[in-house]
């Protein structure tokens, strides 16, 4: 069973398509999305379609981000849409044909069913942040959904590793502090959409145009897994690397872009 956590998609359906094809999750695998599926990028509707489709063939945990909260406030709470539109909602509105009345019922059900957080024996998953000495289920909404991190919190009282998004990393690199990892790698702004393997901590990344960020060793492992059935994770564990792979110096740049 493989487990992956995926950062803020923000309407980048081509990036999500590329990751889904590369990961090729099976029935027993798990994808955990950290929220902010919508807004800013060009195809929020397509992103929701794809996550719903993925949930039919693999296990999916979908968290609520602040952008989903804004949309839900407009659709279900009658809030003025102006703030949401200025925060990237206009692109989401356009993807639904210019009218919120065109949001399918299946998408409304998806938004209603989003979780505030997810917790395992060893890990915590939350959209934006946490308070180190407060249980994750008791975390206030400002920290859970809204606050961008200017000073990163210390280890959580539970001792669990925390995975979060929301605060973009313009470098395109995962911020890995050991006790927490921020994997919002700024896909809509020219970075990457990141999926991190929760067991090996290796990453797969795709641009908003759907181009994978190729790391030579990971390409080799993927080929072995697909063609020879070799247990790639075990092989990866045997290879000595100078640093954890979040971004590789050898990565091939996108067509037409400088290295």
Backbone as CSV, one residue per row, in Angstrom:
resi,resn,N_x,N_y,N_z,CA_x,CA_y,CA_z,C_x,C_y,C_z
1,UNK,0.839,-1.198,0.000,0.000,0.000,0.000,0.871,1.244,0.000
2,UNK,0.631,2.129,-0.947,1.343,3.398,-1.009,0.463,4.507,-0.456
3,UNK,1.094,5.490,0.209,0.364,6.628,0.771,1.057,7.916,0.330
4,UNK,0.261,8.846,-0.178,0.801,10.115,-0.648,-0.017,11.266,-0.073
5,UNK,0.672,12.366,0.227,-0.004,13.606,0.591,0.258,14.596,-0.533
6,UNK,-0.789,15.334,-0.933,-0.729,16.228,-2.081,-1.074,17.640,-1.625
7,UNK,-0.262,18.594,-2.073,-0.425,19.981,-1.658,-1.525,20.712,-2.398
8,UNK,-1.554,22.023,-2.255,-2.614,22.878,-2.792,-2.653,22.798,-4.322
9,UNK,-3.788,22.369,-4.866,-3.918,22.189,-6.318,-4.280,23.507,-6.997
10,UNK,-5.164,24.275,-6.406,-5.553,25.604,-6.900,-5.896,25.612,-8.392
11,UNK,-6.785,24.720,-8.783,-7.299,24.764,-10.145,-6.363,24.260,-11.215
12,UNK,-5.235,23.660,-10.854,-4.252,23.185,-11.840,-4.545,21.727,-12.197
13,UNK,-5.552,21.520,-13.027,-5.999,20.169,-13.336,-4.964,19.385,-14.135
14,UNK,-4.213,20.055,-15.004,-3.204,19.338,-15.788,-2.101,18.793,-14.888
15,UNK,-1.732,19.552,-13.861,-0.738,19.062,-12.907,-1.266,17.846,-12.155
16,UNK,-2.519,17.920,-11.742,-3.114,16.793,-11.021,-3.211,15.573,-11.923
17,UNK,-3.571,15.766,-13.180,-3.625,14.651,-14.124,-2.262,13.978,-14.247
18,UNK,-1.209,14.800,-14.350,0.138,14.252,-14.511,0.556,13.451,-13.283
19,UNK,0.244,13.967,-12.086,0.584,13.235,-10.862,-0.202,11.938,-10.770
20,UNK,-1.498,12.004,-11.080,-2.330,10.800,-10.984,-1.835,9.716,-11.934
21,UNK,-1.432,10.112,-13.132,-0.920,9.131,-14.088,0.398,8.536,-13.610
22,UNK,1.265,9.383,-13.065,2.562,8.902,-12.603,2.428,8.006,-11.370
23,UNK,1.590,8.385,-10.428,1.419,7.593,-9.208,0.613,6.329,-9.465
24,UNK,-0.348,6.432,-10.383,-1.214,5.303,-10.746,-1.707,4.554,-9.511
25,UNK,-2.426,5.244,-8.623,-2.815,4.607,-7.358,-3.799,3.463,-7.561
26,UNK,-3.597,2.403,-6.778,-4.493,1.253,-6.813,-5.560,1.346,-5.740
27,UNK,-6.369,0.317,-5.661,-7.522,0.321,-4.758,-7.120,0.496,-3.296
28,UNK,-5.976,-0.056,-2.908,-5.560,-0.018,-1.504,-4.633,1.144,-1.183
29,UNK,-4.270,1.937,-2.186,-3.405,3.086,-1.946,-4.212,4.240,-1.352
30,UNK,-3.510,5.280,-0.899,-4.176,6.390,-0.229,-3.606,7.715,-0.725
31,UNK,-4.501,8.631,-1.086,-4.139,9.998,-1.441,-4.778,10.941,-0.435
32,UNK,-3.972,11.796,0.188,-4.476,12.781,1.142,-4.252,14.172,0.548
33,UNK,-5.331,14.892,0.312,-5.254,16.243,-0.234,-5.390,17.252,0.903
34,UNK,-4.525,18.273,0.903,-4.470,19.226,2.004,-5.376,20.435,1.824
35,UNK,-6.263,20.418,0.832,-7.206,21.518,0.659,-6.755,22.536,-0.364
36,UNK,-7.611,23.556,-0.578,-7.406,24.545,-1.641,-7.322,23.853,-3.000
37,UNK,-8.373,23.140,-3.321,-8.506,22.531,-4.650,-8.792,23.594,-5.702
38,UNK,-9.440,24.668,-5.294,-10.018,25.622,-6.236,-9.316,26.983,-6.182
39,UNK,-9.767,27.865,-7.103,-9.354,29.275,-7.173,-7.942,29.427,-7.755
40,UNK,-7.711,30.592,-8.339,-6.434,31.034,-8.885,-6.092,30.342,-10.203
41,UNK,-6.031,29.045,-10.232,-5.699,28.318,-11.455,-6.867,28.264,-12.420
42,UNK,-6.643,27.699,-13.636,-7.618,27.832,-14.714,-8.779,26.854,-14.698
43,UNK,-8.705,25.761,-13.929,-9.702,24.698,-14.126,-10.116,24.070,-12.798
44,UNK,-10.723,24.879,-11.937,-11.170,24.352,-10.645,-12.219,23.259,-10.816
45,UNK,-13.131,23.461,-11.745,-14.153,22.430,-11.973,-13.503,21.108,-12.360
46,UNK,-12.501,21.170,-13.248,-11.821,19.956,-13.660,-11.109,19.275,-12.509
47,UNK,-10.542,20.055,-11.586,-9.873,19.471,-10.429,-10.853,18.671,-9.587
48,UNK,-12.021,19.238,-9.320,-13.009,18.520,-8.505,-13.480,17.261,-9.217
49,UNK,-13.701,17.350,-10.532,-14.061,16.158,-11.303,-13.024,15.060,-11.116
50,UNK,-11.751,15.423,-11.173,-10.689,14.431,-11.106,-10.559,13.825,-9.715
51,UNK,-10.733,14.634,-8.679,-10.643,14.084,-7.324,-11.811,13.133,-7.067
52,UNK,-12.994,13.492,-7.536,-14.143,12.595,-7.389,-13.883,11.292,-8.126
53,UNK,-13.315,11.385,-9.336,-13.016,10.178,-10.105,-11.966,9.329,-9.406
54,UNK,-10.950,9.973,-8.844,-9.917,9.233,-8.119,-10.510,8.484,-6.930
55,UNK,-11.481,9.092,-6.276,-12.085,8.462,-5.097,-12.856,7.199,-5.450
56,UNK,-13.144,7.009,-6.714,-13.840,5.796,-7.150,-12.892,4.623,-7.366
57,UNK,-11.592,4.921,-7.470,-10.645,3.835,-7.740,-9.520,3.714,-6.719
58,UNK,-9.472,4.619,-5.762,-8.488,4.508,-4.703,-9.041,5.199,-3.457
59,UNK,-8.346,5.079,-2.347,-8.782,5.736,-1.123,-8.328,7.194,-1.157
60,UNK,-9.235,8.106,-0.852,-8.943,9.533,-0.897,-9.437,10.191,0.386
61,UNK,-8.584,11.016,0.980,-8.960,11.876,2.100,-8.804,13.311,1.624
62,UNK,-9.868,14.086,1.685,-9.849,15.459,1.178,-10.113,16.437,2.309
63,UNK,-9.159,17.334,2.548,-9.302,18.334,3.599,-9.864,19.631,3.039
64,UNK,-10.400,20.431,3.916,-10.964,21.739,3.584,-9.888,22.805,3.702
65,UNK,-9.787,23.657,2.671,-8.890,24.802,2.728,-9.681,26.088,2.868
66,UNK,-8.981,27.187,3.062,-9.687,28.456,3.219,-10.424,28.875,1.951
67,UNK,-9.953,28.446,0.788,-10.643,28.804,-0.446,-11.967,28.049,-0.582
68,UNK,-12.010,26.818,-0.108,-13.296,26.113,-0.081,-14.253,26.766,0.924
69,UNK,-13.703,27.252,2.029,-14.548,27.942,3.011,-15.184,29.175,2.389
70,UNK,-14.399,29.949,1.625,-14.956,31.133,0.986,-16.060,30.766,0.002
71,UNK,-15.818,29.768,-0.825,-16.844,29.333,-1.776,-18.090,28.857,-1.052
72,UNK,-17.926,28.048,-0.012,-19.078,27.531,0.719,-19.849,28.656,1.390
73,UNK,-19.130,29.685,1.855,-19.810,30.823,2.455,-20.687,31.548,1.456
74,UNK,-20.229,31.632,0.213,-21.017,32.285,-0.838,-22.196,31.415,-1.254
75,UNK,-21.931,30.136,-1.496,-22.964,29.239,-2.026,-24.001,28.882,-0.970
76,UNK,-23.538,28.542,0.229,-24.445,28.040,1.256,-24.827,29.091,2.303
77,UNK,-23.972,30.127,2.456,-24.219,31.098,3.519,-24.706,32.442,3.049
78,UNK,-24.807,32.628,1.757,-25.305,33.889,1.233,-24.358,35.057,1.402
79,UNK,-23.054,34.782,1.563,-22.094,35.862,1.722,-21.853,36.577,0.400
80,UNK,-21.494,37.840,0.503,-21.166,38.622,-0.695,-19.958,37.983,-1.379
81,UNK,-20.036,37.716,-2.690,-18.947,37.007,-3.368,-17.736,37.867,-3.700
82,UNK,-17.795,39.167,-3.422,-16.726,40.059,-3.841,-15.358,39.663,-3.324
83,UNK,-15.252,39.405,-2.018,-13.968,39.049,-1.420,-13.433,37.766,-2.024
84,UNK,-14.316,36.779,-2.174,-13.898,35.499,-2.750,-13.391,35.689,-4.176
85,UNK,-14.110,36.465,-4.981,-13.682,36.685,-6.365,-12.309,37.342,-6.421
86,UNK,-12.064,38.292,-5.535,-10.780,38.985,-5.515,-9.651,38.078,-5.023
87,UNK,-10.001,36.995,-4.373,-9.012,36.063,-3.826,-8.791,34.866,-4.736
88,UNK,-9.168,34.992,-5.985,-8.978,33.902,-6.944,-10.249,33.207,-7.351
89,UNK,-11.377,33.592,-6.744,-12.635,32.922,-7.036,-13.169,33.177,-8.434
90,UNK,-12.734,34.281,-9.057,-13.237,34.589,-10.386,-12.886,33.482,-11.372
91,UNK,-11.703,32.902,-11.233,-11.316,31.818,-12.136,-12.163,30.571,-11.890
92,UNK,-12.516,30.328,-10.636,-13.403,29.199,-10.338,-14.781,29.429,-10.940
93,UNK,-15.290,30.644,-10.783,-16.584,30.985,-11.358,-16.570,30.766,-12.867
94,UNK,-15.500,31.186,-13.527,-15.402,31.006,-14.979,-15.389,29.534,-15.354
95,UNK,-14.746,28.691,-14.532,-14.681,27.265,-14.858,-16.046,26.599,-14.763
96,UNK,-16.968,27.220,-14.020,-18.350,26.721,-13.940,-19.272,27.494,-14.877
97,UNK,-18.720,28.066,-15.904,-19.538,28.743,-16.909,-20.071,30.084,-16.482
98,UNK,-19.451,30.695,-15.461,-19.825,32.038,-15.040,-20.954,32.119,-14.047
99,UNK,-21.459,30.988,-13.575,-22.591,31.002,-12.640,-22.435,29.914,-11.592
100,UNK,-22.599,30.283,-10.331,-22.550,29.286,-9.264,-23.716,28.310,-9.347
101,UNK,-24.769,28.693,-10.029,-25.906,27.788,-10.205,-25.562,26.589,-11.077
102,UNK,-24.435,26.673,-11.757,-24.020,25.576,-12.627,-23.091,24.581,-11.928
103,UNK,-22.829,24.795,-10.654,-22.026,23.818,-9.920,-22.841,22.535,-9.764
104,UNK,-22.349,21.390,-10.238,-23.116,20.141,-10.134,-23.362,19.745,-8.683
105,UNK,-24.441,19.026,-8.468,-24.747,18.550,-7.121,-23.622,17.687,-6.559
106,UNK,-22.972,16.913,-7.422,-21.878,16.064,-6.949,-20.724,16.902,-6.407
107,UNK,-20.509,18.085,-6.982,-19.457,18.966,-6.496,-19.871,19.624,-5.178
108,UNK,-21.137,20.008,-5.073,-21.622,20.571,-3.812,-21.500,19.552,-2.685
109,UNK,-21.814,18.289,-2.985,-21.661,17.230,-1.989,-20.191,17.067,-1.602
110,UNK,-19.311,17.197,-2.587,-17.876,17.104,-2.312,-17.450,18.201,-1.347
111,UNK,-17.862,19.431,-1.602,-17.477,20.548,-0.732,-18.031,20.358,0.674
112,UNK,-19.266,19.865,0.764,-19.855,19.632,2.092,-19.099,18.558,2.866
113,UNK,-18.525,17.602,2.160,-17.901,16.456,2.812,-16.435,16.629,3.165
114,UNK,-15.868,17.793,2.906,-14.448,18.005,3.205,-14.187,17.956,4.710
115,UNK,-13.023,17.462,5.086,-12.667,17.305,6.492,-11.829,18.482,6.987
116,UNK,-11.890,18.719,8.283,-11.096,19.791,8.879,-9.635,19.393,9.052
117,UNK,-9.386,18.102,9.276,-8.027,17.598,9.449,-8.081,16.080,9.349
118,UNK,-6.907,15.478,9.317,-6.809,14.019,9.318,-5.645,13.637,10.216
119,UNK,-5.808,12.571,10.970,-4.783,12.179,11.931,-4.604,10.670,11.911
120,UNK,-3.349,10.223,11.954,-3.020,8.813,12.057,-2.220,8.593,13.336
121,UNK,-1.703,7.405,13.515,-0.899,7.127,14.704,0.390,7.946,14.731
122,UNK,0.888,8.339,13.551,2.182,9.002,13.471,2.146,10.381,12.823
123,UNK,1.006,10.771,12.238,0.971,11.969,11.402,-0.292,12.788,11.636
124,UNK,-0.167,14.073,11.373,-1.297,14.994,11.370,-1.290,15.724,10.034
125,UNK,-2.472,15.882,9.452,-2.626,16.596,8.201,-3.639,17.717,8.412
126,UNK,-3.238,18.940,8.076,-4.104,20.092,8.279,-3.757,21.109,7.203
127,UNK,-4.714,21.962,6.845,-4.484,22.843,5.703,-3.397,23.881,5.965
128,UNK,-3.537,24.678,7.020,-2.679,25.859,7.158,-1.686,25.782,8.307
129,UNK,-2.110,25.336,9.484,-1.200,25.360,10.620,-1.816,24.801,11.877
130,UNK,-1.075,24.931,12.959,-1.495,24.347,14.232,-0.836,25.114,15.361
131,UNK,-1.315,24.859,16.570,-0.699,25.401,17.781,0.008,24.237,18.465
132,UNK,1.297,24.346,18.737,2.057,23.187,19.208,1.494,22.487,20.441
133,UNK,0.926,23.251,21.377,0.484,22.638,22.634,-1.028,22.450,22.699
134,UNK,-1.691,22.440,21.541,-3.147,22.250,21.482,-3.454,21.052,20.602
135,UNK,-4.332,20.175,21.066,-4.752,19.029,20.251,-5.297,19.512,18.915
136,UNK,-5.022,18.769,17.866,-5.366,19.244,16.528,-6.869,19.440,16.367
137,UNK,-7.674,18.613,17.028,-9.126,18.759,16.910,-9.637,19.999,17.640
138,UNK,-8.812,20.576,18.502,-9.196,21.784,19.227,-8.544,23.049,18.672
139,UNK,-7.832,22.908,17.568,-7.156,24.045,16.955,-8.183,25.057,16.449
140,UNK,-7.925,26.326,16.665,-8.854,27.354,16.212,-8.784,27.490,14.698
141,UNK,-9.864,28.011,14.120,-9.971,28.094,12.667,-8.936,29.030,12.052
142,UNK,-8.523,30.067,12.779,-7.524,30.980,12.234,-6.233,30.237,11.922
143,UNK,-5.811,29.382,12.840,-4.600,28.602,12.601,-4.853,27.448,11.636
144,UNK,-6.010,26.843,11.729,-6.302,25.667,10.908,-6.400,26.014,9.421
145,UNK,-6.988,27.197,9.110,-7.310,27.499,7.716,-6.658,28.755,7.155
146,UNK,-6.378,29.761,7.974,-6.155,31.087,7.430,-4.750,31.649,7.587
147,UNK,-4.111,31.454,8.717,-2.852,32.143,8.994,-1.723,31.626,8.114
148,UNK,-1.075,32.545,7.384,0.154,32.178,6.693,1.295,32.183,7.699
149,UNK,2.180,31.218,7.550,3.239,31.044,8.531,4.382,32.020,8.255
150,UNK,4.640,32.897,9.203,5.822,33.763,9.145,6.906,33.227,10.076
151,UNK,6.479,32.594,11.165,7.377,31.838,12.043,6.781,30.443,12.169
152,UNK,7.526,29.437,11.774,6.983,28.085,11.764,6.857,27.544,13.179
153,UNK,5.736,26.880,13.476,5.547,26.351,14.834,6.507,25.214,15.140
154,UNK,6.737,25.026,16.436,7.584,23.928,16.872,6.854,22.599,16.802
155,UNK,7.481,21.541,17.270,6.858,20.218,17.232,5.520,20.191,17.963
156,UNK,4.599,19.404,17.428,3.284,19.274,18.056,3.390,18.445,19.318
157,UNK,2.537,18.760,20.280,2.560,18.091,21.577,2.400,16.580,21.452
158,UNK,1.744,16.138,20.401,1.532,14.708,20.183,2.801,13.983,19.761
159,UNK,3.799,14.731,19.305,5.005,14.118,18.772,4.869,13.671,17.331
160,UNK,3.695,13.906,16.732,3.450,13.462,15.371,3.995,14.476,14.363
161,UNK,4.412,13.980,13.231,4.859,14.834,12.128,3.633,15.466,11.483
162,UNK,3.705,16.765,11.225,2.566,17.500,10.681,2.834,17.854,9.219
163,UNK,1.832,17.603,8.374,1.881,17.972,6.963,0.850,19.074,6.729
164,UNK,1.291,20.155,6.100,0.385,21.267,5.839,0.724,21.927,4.510
165,UNK,-0.196,22.788,4.065,-0.012,23.541,2.840,-0.202,25.018,3.133
166,UNK,-0.954,25.707,2.262,-1.433,27.070,2.466,-0.379,28.158,2.315
167,UNK,0.798,27.983,2.900,1.851,28.987,2.796,2.745,28.626,1.612
168,UNK,2.614,29.343,0.489,3.337,28.928,-0.725,4.850,28.992,-0.544
169,UNK,5.525,28.026,-1.127,6.981,27.999,-1.167,7.410,28.367,-2.589
170,UNK,7.703,29.645,-2.841,7.978,30.093,-4.217,9.149,29.383,-4.874
171,UNK,10.049,28.820,-4.077,11.190,28.096,-4.646,10.752,26.817,-5.347
172,UNK,9.544,26.351,-5.050,9.098,25.067,-5.581,9.599,23.884,-4.780
173,UNK,10.326,24.139,-3.702,10.848,23.066,-2.865,9.948,22.835,-1.655
174,UNK,9.826,21.581,-1.268,9.144,21.256,-0.021,9.943,21.817,1.150
175,UNK,9.252,22.477,2.067,9.890,22.915,3.306,9.783,21.779,4.310
176,UNK,10.889,21.146,4.616,10.901,19.993,5.510,11.736,20.327,6.739
177,UNK,11.050,20.513,7.866,11.724,20.835,9.122,11.809,19.627,10.048
178,UNK,11.469,18.463,9.526,11.497,17.257,10.346,10.183,17.036,11.055
179,UNK,9.830,17.966,11.968,8.578,17.809,12.697,7.382,18.278,11.876
180,UNK,7.652,19.037,10.796,6.582,19.440,9.892,7.116,19.529,8.472
181,UNK,6.199,19.407,7.526,6.535,19.578,6.116,5.438,20.402,5.470
182,UNK,5.831,21.490,4.798,4.892,22.301,4.033,5.071,21.960,2.567
183,UNK,4.022,21.464,1.942,4.152,21.008,0.561,3.266,21.799,-0.397
184,UNK,2.955,23.042,-0.015,2.374,23.956,-1.001,3.537,24.549,-1.781
185,UNK,3.819,23.979,-2.937,4.984,24.381,-3.719,4.585,25.239,-4.917
186,UNK,3.488,26.011,-4.757,3.186,27.166,-5.604,2.911,26.791,-7.058
187,UNK,2.101,25.769,-7.254,1.854,25.297,-8.619,1.258,26.392,-9.494
188,UNK,0.215,27.071,-9.014,-0.470,28.046,-9.854,0.420,29.236,-10.196
189,UNK,1.449,29.485,-9.384,2.306,30.645,-9.582,3.593,30.357,-10.327
190,UNK,3.696,29.183,-10.915,4.894,28.845,-11.669,5.780,27.820,-10.992
191,UNK,5.343,27.299,-9.847,6.101,26.250,-9.167,5.620,24.878,-9.585
192,UNK,5.326,24.052,-8.583,4.972,22.661,-8.852,3.837,22.207,-7.945
193,UNK,3.088,21.231,-8.397,2.170,20.491,-7.534,2.926,19.280,-7.034
194,UNK,2.926,19.091,-5.727,3.758,18.066,-5.102,2.922,16.964,-4.485
195,UNK,3.359,15.724,-4.739,2.869,14.559,-4.012,4.057,13.961,-3.280
196,UNK,3.944,13.808,-1.965,5.028,13.235,-1.162,4.638,11.857,-0.667
197,UNK,5.508,10.901,-0.878,5.331,9.555,-0.346,5.524,9.614,1.170
198,UNK,4.525,9.193,1.916,4.556,9.341,3.365,5.495,8.353,4.045
199,UNK,5.938,7.346,3.329,6.854,6.377,3.918,8.310,6.653,3.549
200,UNK,8.582,6.990,2.292,9.959,7.260,1.869,10.308,8.750,1.881
201,UNK,9.279,9.615,1.910,9.421,11.070,1.838,9.953,11.546,0.486
202,UNK,9.993,10.672,-0.497,10.317,11.098,-1.851,9.126,11.849,-2.428
203,UNK,9.403,12.710,-3.406,8.333,13.497,-3.988,8.245,13.291,-5.487
204,UNK,7.033,13.486,-6.002,6.767,13.584,-7.429,6.131,14.951,-7.633
205,UNK,6.587,15.683,-8.646,6.090,17.037,-8.865,5.698,17.234,-10.327
206,UNK,4.687,18.085,-10.532,4.241,18.418,-11.884,3.940,19.906,-11.950
207,UNK,4.199,20.502,-13.115,3.917,21.915,-13.317,2.446,22.110,-13.665
208,UNK,2.006,23.349,-13.662,0.620,23.660,-13.997,0.282,23.270,-15.436
209,UNK,1.331,23.114,-16.276,1.121,22.701,-17.668,1.101,21.187,-17.815
210,UNK,1.326,20.471,-16.711,1.275,19.019,-16.760,2.600,18.347,-17.047
211,UNK,3.711,19.087,-16.935,5.030,18.509,-17.145,5.588,18.001,-15.821
212,UNK,6.013,16.745,-15.805,6.607,16.194,-14.596,8.015,16.738,-14.407
213,UNK,8.367,16.918,-13.167,9.739,17.301,-12.827,10.529,16.014,-12.682
214,UNK,11.382,15.776,-13.639,12.072,14.494,-13.717,13.356,14.500,-12.910
215,UNK,13.463,13.557,-12.012,14.686,13.332,-11.251,15.234,11.994,-11.714
216,UNK,16.462,11.935,-12.234,16.950,10.705,-12.863,16.769,9.450,-12.026
217,UNK,17.087,9.489,-10.724,16.959,8.277,-9.925,15.517,7.825,-9.838
218,UNK,14.582,8.805,-9.666,13.178,8.444,-9.547,12.630,7.912,-10.861
219,UNK,13.139,8.428,-11.985,12.737,7.886,-13.284,13.132,6.425,-13.381
220,UNK,14.347,6.108,-12.942,14.808,4.730,-12.978,13.942,3.835,-12.095
221,UNK,13.636,4.316,-10.868,12.808,3.520,-9.969,11.424,3.284,-10.548
222,UNK,10.850,4.325,-11.161,9.529,4.199,-11.760,9.555,3.171,-12.887
223,UNK,10.613,3.192,-13.687,10.720,2.243,-14.790,10.824,0.821,-14.258
224,UNK,11.644,0.616,-13.221,11.794,-0.706,-12.634,10.467,-1.228,-12.086
225,UNK,9.736,-0.340,-11.416,8.466,-0.746,-10.822,7.468,-1.144,-11.885
226,UNK,7.401,-0.342,-12.962,6.399,-0.591,-13.987,6.734,-1.785,-14.861
227,UNK,8.028,-1.978,-15.152,8.415,-2.976,-16.143,8.929,-4.282,-15.550
228,UNK,9.461,-4.215,-14.359,10.047,-5.410,-13.765,9.362,-5.831,-12.481
229,UNK,8.471,-4.976,-11.985,7.798,-5.296,-10.738,8.707,-5.229,-9.538
230,UNK,9.839,-4.521,-9.672,10.794,-4.430,-8.563,10.232,-3.535,-7.468
231,UNK,10.386,-3.931,-6.210,9.909,-3.081,-5.095,10.743,-1.814,-4.995
232,UNK,10.279,-0.776,-5.672,11.078,0.440,-5.822,11.416,1.088,-4.480
233,UNK,10.487,1.049,-3.530,10.751,1.706,-2.247,11.935,1.060,-1.533
234,UNK,12.018,-0.300,-1.634,13.121,-0.978,-0.968,14.449,-0.608,-1.624
235,UNK,14.425,-0.525,-2.949,15.635,-0.134,-3.652,16.043,1.285,-3.295
236,UNK,15.047,2.170,-3.220,15.348,3.564,-2.896,16.006,3.668,-1.530
237,UNK,15.563,2.828,-0.601,16.126,2.876,0.735,17.578,2.449,0.778
238,UNK,18.006,1.666,-0.241,19.378,1.189,-0.261,20.332,2.178,-0.908
239,UNK,19.780,3.142,-1.622,20.624,4.095,-2.322,21.002,5.234,-1.387
240,UNK,22.252,5.586,-1.386,22.737,6.680,-0.549,22.582,7.986,-1.301
241,UNK,21.905,8.964,-0.665,21.713,10.269,-1.272,22.299,11.326,-0.344
242,UNK,22.804,12.397,-0.935,23.424,13.453,-0.142,22.400,14.249,0.636
243,UNK,21.143,14.280,0.177,20.095,14.971,0.897,18.756,14.376,0.502
244,UNK,17.778,14.564,1.324,16.438,14.076,1.024,15.952,14.724,-0.249
245,UNK,15.299,13.928,-1.090,14.889,14.456,-2.389,13.613,15.256,-2.236
246,UNK,13.742,16.553,-2.344,12.566,17.393,-2.484,12.619,18.103,-3.814
247,UNK,13.808,18.619,-4.150,14.079,19.156,-5.469,15.465,18.682,-5.848
248,UNK,15.661,18.185,-7.049,16.958,17.672,-7.463,17.673,18.675,-8.347
249,UNK,18.980,18.793,-8.147,19.761,19.687,-8.977,19.766,19.215,-10.422
250,UNK,19.520,17.883,-10.610,19.577,17.339,-11.950,18.252,17.418,-12.666
251,UNK,17.233,18.007,-12.047,15.895,18.009,-12.624,15.911,18.653,-14.004
252,UNK,15.146,18.076,-14.910,15.033,18.609,-16.257,14.018,19.730,-16.243
253,UNK,14.346,20.907,-16.760,13.429,22.025,-16.761,12.381,21.850,-17.824
254,UNK,11.305,22.619,-17.688,10.223,22.554,-18.650,10.692,23.054,-20.007
255,UNK,10.050,22.583,-21.091,10.400,23.056,-22.421,10.309,24.575,-22.507
256,UNK,11.360,25.196,-23.031,11.350,26.636,-23.216,11.725,27.428,-21.982
257,UNK,12.025,26.733,-20.889,12.372,27.422,-19.650,13.839,27.195,-19.332
258,UNK,14.533,28.177,-18.767,15.928,27.983,-18.396,16.065,26.979,-17.273
259,UNK,17.190,26.316,-17.191,17.408,25.340,-16.143,17.667,25.973,-14.795
